Amino acid sequence: MYKPFIITALLFGALAVLLGAFGAHGLKAYANEQILSTYETAVKYQFFHVFALALACVLYKEYPIKGILIAGRLFIIGTFFFSGSLYLLTLLSINGNTQFKWIGAITPIGGLLLTSGWVLLAVKIAGYKR
């Protein structure tokens, strides 16, 4: 097991629960449906990738190959880019800042990193020889 990944997954999970609760209770008074939807997408993808990172951690114990560590790092960085950019867009939208809409261009980069992590896991596990 790769301890840094499991610790990161646990902290990402706790943060996702807190941010999800904030979105469900505190954010509704300040945001319209579109902004709430963007925020909810960020929370969902963050939470999904808690499990992806935990999976990489467990797989690394059985298949101790560098590619699994790289996939885990892609999940971490991708989550920061994908969910982080959506959280930032939500905050800026609530405050009426429209000059930073270009931050939305970061979100697909995060999505590409997350997808790359999944594909890399599949390729490395499929090609593993004992």
Buried (B, 14 or more C-beta within 10 A) or exposed (E): EBEEBBEBBEEBBEBBEEBBEEBEEEBEEEBEEEBBEBBBBBBEBBBBBBEBBBBBBBBBEEBEBEBBBBBBBBBBBBBBBBBBBBBBBBBBBBEEEEEEEEBEEBBEBBBBBBEBBBEBBEEBBEEBEE
